[in-house]
Amino acid sequence: MSLFCGRRGHLSFIKRTLPLSKESNVETYKSGLNAELTMTEPCVMQLNAVVPAVNGKKTYKDVLTYYTARVPRKGFRAGHVPQSMILSLHGKEICEETAERLLNATMAELIEAKDLKLSGSLDLEGGALPAYVPDQDFAIKATLEVYPEFTLPSHKGLKATRKKVQVEQKKVDEASETFLRMHGKYEPVSRPAQPGDMLKVDFKTDAPEELKEDPRAKYLVEGTNSWQIMREPESIPGITAALTGVSVGESKEVDVTFPGDFRVEALAGKPLHYTFTINEIQGFEPPAFDEKFIAETGLKDMDEVKKSIRQRMEDQQERNAANEVYEQVVAAFQKQLDFPLPPALVARTMEEATRRMEEELKSRNLSPEELEKTRQERLENLQKEIPANLRLVHALDELAKQEKVTLDNNDYFNYCVTMAQSMRTDLDHVISEIRKNRGAWERMETDLRRQKAIALLVDNADVTIVGEDGQPLPPEEAAPAKEPAPAAAE
């Protein structure tokens, strides 16, 4: 049984632990508590404590008084039930409540005196709360796990590279063409086909029957009134060049050889003889930059379209580059962390991650062979990732503490906005729920402090601007790097 019901708020954080030693002496604390804490292995301590009978008696009387004042009994006014009757009815519960209070008071005193940082609950000897016997000393034997003392590595000057934002005009032109097609329309035309048109065609091939029955290939070897667009990416290789200049009602025979890496494996590398008959030609009509279009898009001509698209591409590149810097800096910081972890904490985290992994794998309908292979790969990764991530969040908490990270209303508000967006729910609902739930509020503050700790790492990193080839750019070519938005560590 694990038990520690702290009544003084969170009691799970410390600055340091006692030195690792098999030798430890009994100490007497302000309350008269006698306790011995022995570090038996890294992050694991053995507690032997004795609460003097006089302390136990006082707590016992407090609990008895509490029960006497509140337990109703027919024929007696509230608070006037004889204690002998209360004890005969609730003696066991009163002793259990006394034991729990004594245990909590003991742990609170030890945590304050020794500056302990518990990583979990106590493992009581025998798996149960020690029995309290009135007028006798109360003995506690338990194992507890604590976070280790460690030296926080330097968080300044961590190395990272950042790609210079460079948007090619060709990509802007291609995206602009796509934008126009999304807002334009196709209309029937009476001229011969030309690149960019959409054709309604019948086609047949000399493909063998097995290809005509293949679920993925059959739509590419035979078709009736099939719409084909005369631009990349082509559904049938070479169709644009082959049908350019052909008019409605005309037919054309074409030899097509599919590339060796074609998306439909059954057709990859296959040569086929096609006969196309054109039933209809539709030409593309780009949008008119009229008042309606301007009202809908805010763009009045092609120059503005391209300018807007370039800006979006540059912003996306900035975000990608910032995320890459973020990942590099966190990885560099994480690589420096090497300290022991509480074994039960690692085991609990591994168990929960494994459970989530198994649920996710079950939903994928993998074959038994694929399932086992994927499971083993995931388990190997988890065994590496979990200790590394536990060290990271512990180090980020310590960094935030050392750097005296503070939070303000904007931090809280932005956190709630992000959560509301991710949950697709109302912002006021999220704020209300966090305010009502102490645990949710503390998780929010923990996440925000870790985000700010990571922002400190990034702000103080040594970032080199590089080109597409990964080589550093001279100062005159290097663009100033923008700060990435910090993200919460998991």
Backbone hydrogen bonds, N-H to C=O, Kabsch-Sander energy under -0.5 kcal/mol:
donor,donor_aa,acceptor,acceptor_aa,energy
3,L,122,L,-1.0
6,G,4,F,-1.4
8,R,9,G,-0.5
15,K,115,D,-1.1
16,R,115,D,-1.1
21,S,39,M,-0.6
24,S,22,K,-0.6
27,E,35,A,-3.0
29,Y,33,L,-2.8
32,G,29,Y,-2.2
34,N,50,V,-2.2
35,A,27,E,-2.6
35,A,33,L,-0.5
36,E,48,N,-2.7
38,T,36,E,-0.5
38,T,46,Q,-2.4
39,M,21,S,-0.5
40,T,38,T,-0.8
40,T,44,V,-1.6
41,E,44,V,-1.4
44,V,41,E,-2.7
45,M,144,L,-3.1
46,Q,38,T,-3.2
47,L,142,A,-3.3
48,N,36,E,-2.2
49,A,140,I,-2.8
50,V,34,N,-3.2
51,V,138,F,-3.1
55,N,52,P,-0.6
56,G,52,P,-2.1
57,K,53,A,-2.8
58,K,54,V,-1.6
59,T,55,N,-2.1
60,Y,56,G,-2.7
61,K,57,K,-2.3
62,D,58,K,-2.0
63,V,59,T,-2.3
64,L,60,Y,-2.5
65,T,61,K,-2.7
66,Y,62,D,-2.1
67,Y,63,V,-2.4
68,T,64,L,-2.7
69,A,65,T,-2.2
70,R,66,Y,-1.0
70,R,67,Y,-0.5
71,V,67,Y,-3.0
76,F,73,R,-2.1
79,G,68,T,-0.7
80,H,77,R,-2.3
81,V,68,T,-0.5
86,I,82,P,-2.1
87,L,83,Q,-2.9
88,S,84,S,-1.9
89,L,85,M,-1.8
90,H,86,I,-3.2
91,G,87,L,-1.7
94,I,90,H,-2.5
95,C,91,G,-2.1
96,E,92,K,-2.3
97,E,93,E,-2.6
98,T,94,I,-2.2
99,A,95,C,-2.5
100,E,96,E,-2.3
101,R,97,E,-2.4
102,L,98,T,-2.6
103,L,99,A,-2.4
104,N,100,E,-2.5
105,A,101,R,-2.6
106,T,102,L,-2.4
107,M,103,L,-2.5
108,A,104,N,-2.6
109,E,105,A,-2.2
110,L,106,T,-2.3
111,I,107,M,-2.8
112,E,108,A,-2.0
113,A,109,E,-2.5
114,K,110,L,-3.0
115,D,111,I,-1.1
116,L,111,I,-0.8
118,L,11,L,-0.6
119,S,145,E,-2.4
120,G,145,E,-0.6
123,D,143,T,-2.6
124,L,1,M,-1.7
124,L,122,L,-0.7
125,E,141,K,-2.9
127,G,124,L,-2.5
128,A,125,E,-0.7
133,V,131,A,-0.5
136,Q,133,V,-1.7
138,F,51,V,-2.6
139,A,137,D,-0.6
140,I,49,A,-3.1
142,A,47,L,-2.0
143,T,123,D,-2.5
144,L,45,M,-2.6
146,V,43,C,-2.1
147,Y,117,K,-2.3
152,L,150,F,-0.6
157,G,460,N,-3.5
160,A,462,D,-1.9
162,R,464,T,-2.7
164,K,466,V,-2.4
166,Q,164,K,-0.6
168,E,166,Q,-0.6
172,V,168,E,-1.6
173,D,169,Q,-2.7
174,E,170,K,-2.3
175,A,171,K,-2.5
176,S,172,V,-2.4
177,E,173,D,-2.2
178,T,174,E,-2.1
179,F,175,A,-2.4
180,L,176,S,-2.4
181,R,177,E,-2.2
182,M,178,T,-1.9
183,H,179,F,-1.2
183,H,180,L,-0.5
184,G,180,L,-1.5
185,K,285,E,-2.1
187,E,283,G,-2.6
189,V,281,I,-2.4
193,A,246,V,-2.7
196,G,230,M,-2.8
197,D,194,Q,-2.1
198,M,282,Q,-2.7
199,L,228,Q,-3.2
200,K,280,E,-2.4
201,V,199,L,-0.7
201,V,226,S,-2.7
202,D,277,T,-2.4
203,F,223,G,-2.6
204,K,275,T,-1.4
206,D,273,H,-0.8
211,L,208,P,-1.0
212,K,208,P,-1.4
213,E,209,E,-1.2
214,D,210,E,-0.7
218,K,214,D,-2.5
220,L,217,A,-2.1
221,V,217,A,-0.6
221,V,218,K,-0.7
222,E,218,K,-1.2
223,G,203,F,-2.4
226,S,201,V,-3.0
228,Q,199,L,-3.0
230,M,197,D,-3.2
231,R,229,I,-1.8
239,I,236,I,-1.8
242,A,238,G,-2.0
243,L,239,I,-2.1
244,T,240,T,-1.0
245,G,193,A,-3.0
246,V,243,L,-1.8
249,G,278,I,-3.3
250,E,247,S,-1.9
252,K,276,F,-2.6
254,V,274,Y,-2.5
256,V,254,V,-0.6
256,V,272,L,-3.1
258,F,256,V,-0.5
258,F,270,K,-2.7
262,F,259,P,-1.6
265,E,263,R,-0.8
267,L,264,V,-1.8
268,A,264,V,-0.9
268,A,265,E,-0.7
269,G,258,F,-0.6
269,G,259,P,-1.2
270,K,267,L,-2.4
272,L,256,V,-3.4
274,Y,254,V,-3.7
274,Y,272,L,-0.6
275,T,204,K,-2.1
276,F,252,K,-3.2
277,T,202,D,-2.5
278,I,250,E,-2.3
279,N,200,K,-3.2
279,N,277,T,-0.5
280,E,200,K,-1.3
282,Q,198,M,-2.4
283,G,187,E,-2.6
285,E,185,K,-3.6
290,D,288,A,-2.7
294,I,290,D,-2.6
295,A,291,E,-2.4
296,E,292,K,-2.0
297,T,293,F,-2.6
298,G,294,I,-2.7
305,V,301,D,-1.8
306,K,302,M,-2.8
307,K,303,D,-2.3
308,S,304,E,-2.6
309,I,305,V,-2.4
310,R,306,K,-2.6
311,Q,307,K,-2.2
312,R,308,S,-2.1
313,M,309,I,-2.4
314,E,310,R,-2.7
315,D,311,Q,-2.6
316,Q,312,R,-2.3
317,Q,313,M,-2.5
318,E,314,E,-2.5
319,R,315,D,-2.3
320,N,316,Q,-2.7
321,A,317,Q,-2.9
322,A,318,E,-2.7
323,N,319,R,-2.5
324,E,320,N,-2.1
325,V,321,A,-2.2
326,Y,322,A,-2.6
327,E,323,N,-2.6
328,Q,324,E,-2.4
329,V,325,V,-2.8
330,V,326,Y,-2.5
331,A,327,E,-2.3
332,A,328,Q,-2.4
333,F,329,V,-2.4
334,Q,330,V,-2.9
335,K,331,A,-2.0
336,Q,332,A,-0.6
336,Q,333,F,-1.1
337,L,334,Q,-1.5
338,D,336,Q,-0.5
346,V,342,P,-2.0
347,A,343,P,-2.4
348,R,344,A,-2.7
349,T,345,L,-2.4
350,M,346,V,-2.6
351,E,347,A,-2.4
352,E,348,R,-2.2
353,A,349,T,-2.3
354,T,350,M,-2.4
355,R,351,E,-2.1
356,R,352,E,-2.2
357,M,353,A,-2.2
358,E,354,T,-2.6
359,E,355,R,-2.0
360,E,356,R,-2.1
361,L,357,M,-2.5
362,K,358,E,-2.1
363,S,359,E,-1.2
364,R,361,L,-1.4
365,N,362,K,-0.9
366,L,361,L,-0.6
371,L,367,S,-3.2
372,E,368,P,-2.2
373,K,369,E,-2.3
374,T,370,E,-2.8
375,R,371,L,-2.6
376,Q,372,E,-2.3
377,E,373,K,-2.1
378,R,374,T,-2.6
379,L,375,R,-2.7
380,E,376,Q,-2.2
381,N,377,E,-1.9
382,L,378,R,-2.9
383,Q,379,L,-2.3
384,K,380,E,-0.8
384,K,381,N,-0.7
385,E,381,N,-3.1
386,I,382,L,-2.6
388,A,384,K,-1.3
389,N,385,E,-3.0
390,L,386,I,-2.5
391,R,387,P,-2.2
392,L,388,A,-2.0
393,V,389,N,-2.5
394,H,390,L,-1.8
395,A,391,R,-2.5
396,L,392,L,-2.7
397,D,393,V,-2.2
398,E,394,H,-1.9
399,L,395,A,-2.6
400,A,396,L,-2.6
401,K,397,D,-1.7
402,Q,398,E,-2.8
403,E,399,L,-2.6
404,K,401,K,-1.1
405,V,400,A,-2.7
412,Y,408,D,-1.8
413,F,409,N,-2.8
414,N,410,N,-2.7
415,Y,411,D,-2.0
416,C,412,Y,-2.2
417,V,413,F,-2.4
418,T,414,N,-2.4
419,M,415,Y,-2.3
420,A,416,C,-2.7
421,Q,417,V,-2.3
422,S,418,T,-2.4
423,M,419,M,-2.3
424,R,420,A,-0.9
425,T,420,A,-2.2
430,V,426,D,-1.8
431,I,427,L,-2.5
432,S,428,D,-2.4
433,E,429,H,-2.5
434,I,430,V,-2.3
435,R,431,I,-2.2
436,K,432,S,-1.7
437,N,433,E,-1.5
438,R,436,K,-0.7
441,W,437,N,-2.3
442,E,438,R,-2.4
443,R,439,G,-2.2
444,M,440,A,-2.3
445,E,441,W,-2.2
446,T,442,E,-2.4
447,D,443,R,-2.8
448,L,444,M,-2.6
449,R,445,E,-2.3
450,R,446,T,-2.1
451,Q,447,D,-2.4
452,K,448,L,-2.4
453,A,449,R,-2.1
454,I,450,R,-2.3
455,A,451,Q,-2.2
456,L,452,K,-1.8
457,L,453,A,-1.7
458,V,454,I,-2.4
459,D,455,A,-3.0
460,N,456,L,-1.8
461,A,458,V,-1.4
462,D,158,L,-2.8
463,V,461,A,-0.9
464,T,160,A,-2.6
466,V,162,R,-2.6
467,G,471,Q,-2.2
470,G,467,G,-1.9
473,L,465,I,-2.5
477,E,474,P,-2.0
478,A,474,P,-1.5
